């Protein structure tokens, strides 16, 4: 039998115990670290959006999107004019 070391995906603590099974027969683990904000977790969740890595990726994508919108405002201007004073054809067409 091979033992796989399990760490809490939220606090990286090695103080983890088995916490039973879910309704879909997936292994549930419990973090025993008193400072961890999560009591239980699934290592192989069916919904990957709950994993900390995916949550961080969504936050990073939001930051990039915000920076792109900010750069567009700086380059085109809030009223749709470019820095040289002429309006952009695409921005003018959208505002009509």
HELIX and SHEET records of a PDB file:
HELIX    1   1 UNK A   48  UNK A   50  5                                   3    
HELIX    2   2 UNK A   52  UNK A   76  1                                  25    
HELIX    3   3 UNK A   89  UNK A   95  1                                   7    
SHEET    1   A 3 UNK A  16  UNK A  21  0                                        
SHEET    2   A 3 UNK A  27  UNK A  31 -1                                        
SHEET    3   A 3 UNK A  40  UNK A  42 -1                                        
END                                                                             
